Amino acid sequence: MNRSLIDIVCCPDCGGILELREPLVEGDEIVSAQLVCTAELNKFPVIDGIPHFVPSGNYASSFGFQWNQYRKTQLDSHTGISTSRERLLGFTGLPPDDFLGKSVLDIGCGAGRFAEVALSLGARVVALDYSTAVDACRQNLGPHPLLDVVQGDIYRLPFRPGNFDLVYCLGVLQHTPDVRKAFMSLPRQVRLGGRLTVDVYPKLILNYIWPKYWLRPITKRMSHDRLFHLVCWMVKYLLPVSLRLGRIPLVGRKLRYAIPVANHEPDWPLTPEQVREWALLNTYDMLAPLHDHPQSAETLKRWFEEAGMGNVEVFRAGIYVGRAVKTRDSE
């Protein structure tokens, strides 16, 4: 944790000032400490450089399991391809130079795939996740003078309003219990003139026949270890079937979705081992979440407008992407 983080964090319960107590400092980093709310006397520990504003066990625990199991899988620096960079730049609509010197909040950072890109472009990044994925992010990217990793709740963000030039939340909102409430917590973190980018799974009729939606009522109730063993079995026996279907000319890219394993061979130039690794990670990602709430493009656009955002754009890029500029303070 960098000392500068104290200037923007606050008590997630009352918004009060946090006082740094009992710090253990190594170099320029605070490795352990207590963050104490001067109003409510709430205490939040800093452990291994990460401030923790929530308990480790919560509805996002499956994501903590998967990102610690596959903490490097989706990092561009690990894959040798630029999928995360292309997604971040494409979804935000910003050129690389616009990240230099900017303050960025990465909500639902996972193992840090997008935070890695923003850091490489010169941004000052605060990466937050509700789960123990923060440990994977920290191992992958920290300690770093331009990075802070925080474990916190999207509904109770531990930051003073209006401190970030860019807030993005990618691959997260549909997995929260109340998607609208989760979205509405984000605009207040953006300073006037700053930008917000989110994405959500699309609400489509085809969702009703997609295997993940009729398997998940069973799989989301399984223990992480048991589900992981099931996913390993599925990938071993079903991925070869999906690969064969995916190679059929014209229709293969669609047919692969009939098999309940993630098959990214047609999407990016991955090696066979990477195809298998991504299949394990993303099949688990499909089947484990407790919540999965797709949204319509109209709903997403309305939320931006209600929150006081201008220049709203909502478009389809496989999933729905929404982005806007903060032109006035939200209610």
N, C-alpha and C positions, 0 to 999 in steps of 0.2 A: 504494500500500500504506500503510495506516495503522499507526502505531507500535504500537497495541494488539494487532495481529495477532501480534507476537512472543510475547505471553503465552500463546498457545494452539498455535502451530505447533511441530512437532518433526521430527526426521529420519525420513523414511518407511521407512528401512532398519532403524534400531535403536531409534527412539523417543527418541534423545538430544536434548539441548538445542541449539538453534540460536543461534549468535552473529551479530549483525549487524555486518558489516564494510564499509568503503568506501561508506557511504551518501551518495547525492546527494539532498538534500531540497529540495523546492519547496513553500513554504507549510507545510501540515501533512502533506504526503504524501512518502513515500520513493519516489522515481522509479526509482532504480537502486541496487543493492547486491549484496553476496554474503551468503547465509545459510550459515554454516559449522557443521557438526556437530562439537562439541567432542570427541566420542568417536571417530568414524570419519573425521573430516576430510573428509567429503563436502561438496561445495560446490554450492549451488543459487542461480542468478542471479535477481535482480529486474530485469526489463526493462520499461520504460514502466509502472512501477507494479504489474506482475504477477509474483509469485513463480512460478518454473517448477521443478517437481519431477520432470518427465518430459521426454523428447525430444519435439520437435514432431511427428515422424512416427511413427504407431502405427496400431492397427487401427481407431481412430475418426477417421482423417483425412478420410473422406467427410463426416462431420458438420462438421468444421472448414470444409471447402469450402462446404457448403450454407449454414451460418450466416453466413459472411462474404459470400456471394453475396446472401443475403436476410436481412440482419441486423435489419431493422425489421419484416418481414412480419407476425410474430405478436405484436408488442407492442400491448397495448391502447391505448397512447398514439398509435400509428400507425393502427390500424384504426378507432378511434372506437367500438368495441364491447368488451364486457367478458368475452370468452371465457376469457382467462387468469385473471382475477380469479375468475370463477365456478368454474372448474376447481380452482384452488388452495383456495378456501374450501370448496367442496363435497367435495373429496377429503380434506382435513385434518379437516373437521367443526368447524372453529374459527370463531367469530364474528370480525369485523374487529378489535374492541377487544382481542382476545387476542394480537395481534401486537405491540402497542405495547410497546417496551422489551425485547422478547424477543430472544434470540440464536438465529439461524436459519442452518442449513447447507443450501444448495441444491446437491445432487449431480447433475451433468450439466446445468449451467445453460444450455447452448446460448448463444443470443444474449441471454438474460436476461429472457425473458417472465414467468416467475414471480418472479424476484428483483425486477423492477420493481414488482410488486404488493406484495410483502412490504415493500419500502422505503417505498412510499407509505402503508403502514399503520403505519409507525414502528418496524419491526424493524431490528435490527443484523444484516446479512446477510453471510455468506461464501459466494460463488458459485464452485463448482469445476467444471471440465470437463477431460476427458482430452485434448481436441482443441484446435486453434487457434481454436475458437469463443470462447475466452476473450478474444480480441482484439475480436470483435464485441460481446461483453457489455461490455467496458471502454469501447468507443466509444459504446455506447448509454446506459450508466448512470453512468459514472465521469468524473472522480474524484468521489467522494461520501463524506462523513464517516462514513456508516454502512455502507459497502460495501467489501469486499475481494474481488478476483477472483484466483483461484488456478488454475494448471494443475497437475493432479495425477491420480493413479491411484486408482480406487475400491478396488483390492486393497491399496494401500499409502498410505492416507490420511495426510497430513502434519499431523495434529492430535493433541494430547493427548486422552485419553479423557474423556468426560463434560462437555463444555463447551457443549452446545447444548440449548436448550429445545425446539426443533423441528428435526428433520431430515426433509427430503422428497427423494424421488428419483422423478421423473415422466418417463416416456417413455424410460427408460434401461436398466433391468435386462435386458430381453430381448436387448439388443444387446451384452451382454458375453459373453466366451467361456464363463465358468462362472457361471451365474446365482445358484446357491446361495451360492457363495463371495463373490460381489459383495454379495448381500443381507446376509450375516453380518458384513460389515465395518461395517455401518451402526449397529446397536444400541449398540455401544461408544462411539459419538460422542454419544449422547443421555444427558443427566444424569438421575438418578433423578427420577421424576415428569414427565419430559419425554415428547414424542411423536415417533413415527416414522410417516411415510406413504409408501407406494410404490404404483406401479401396474405391471402387466405385461400383455402381450397374452394373451388367453385361449387355452388349448389346446382346439381344437374340431375335429371331423371336417370341418367346412366349410372349414377352412384348406387342405385338400388340393386344393380346386377354386378357391381364390382365386388370380387371375392372378399376384399378386406372388410367390407361393411357387414357381411354376414358371418365372417369368422370372428371378428373382434368381440362380439358379446360373450364368446367363450374365452378367447385368448387373453383378454384384458384382466380376467380374474385369476390367471395363472401366476405363480411365482415367477420372478425374473429368471431364475436358473432353469426352471422347468420349461418356460417359453423359449429360452435361448436354445435348449437342447432340441426342442421341436423345430425351431427355425433352422438349426444346423441340418436336421434330417430333411426338411423341405428343400433346402438349397441343394443338398447332395443329390436328391432324386428328381426334383422338379425343375431346377435351373436348366439342366440339359434339354428338357422338353421345351421350355420357354425359348432357349437359344435357337433351337431348330425352327420353332414357329416364327420367331422374329426375323429369320433370314429368308422367309418366303417373300418373293417380290411383291410389291404394291401393298399387300394386306398384312404383312408380317408385323409391322410396328404396332398395329392395333390388336392382332391376335395374341400377342404375348401377354396382354392384360388379362386374358382368360385364366392364366396360371398364377396362383397366389404367391409368387415370389417376385422380388424386384429384379428387373433385367435391364441394365443400362448399356448393354453392348451397342445398340444402335444410336445411343445419344452422344457418347464421347469416345475418343480414341484410348480406351482403357486396355491394359494388358489382361490376359485371361485371369491372372491372379487378382487383379484389381476388380474385374467384373464379379468375381466370387466374393471378394471382401465387401464391395458395395451391396451385393445381394444380401449378405448376412446382415449388414447394418440396416439397410432400408426395409427389408422384410420384417425385421424386429420392430423397426420404427412404424410400420403399417399396423402391426397387430397388438402392440403393447399399450398405447395411450388409453387412459381412462376416458378422455374426452376427444371428440372429433366432430366439430360443428361447422360444416361448410356454409358459405354465405353467398348471396347474390351480388352482382356488380352494383345494382341499384341501392342495396342496403349499405354497401361500403361507401359509395359516393355520398349518401345522405349523412352518414356518420361524420365524414370529413367536414361537410358543410355545417352541421350542427355544432361542431367543435371550433368554429371560427377560422377555418382554413380556406385559403383562396387558391386560384389556379389549380383546381382539383383535376386530376387525371386518373381514370380507372381503365385498365386495359387487361386483355387476356394474354398471358404468356405461359400457356399450359395451366397455370393457376391465375387467379385474379390479383393484380397488382394495383395498389392505390398510392398516389403521392400528391403532395400539396405543399404550399407555402403558408406559413402562419402570418396572417394579415391583421388579426385582432386577437385580443385575449378572449379565451373561452369563458362561458358563463360559470 
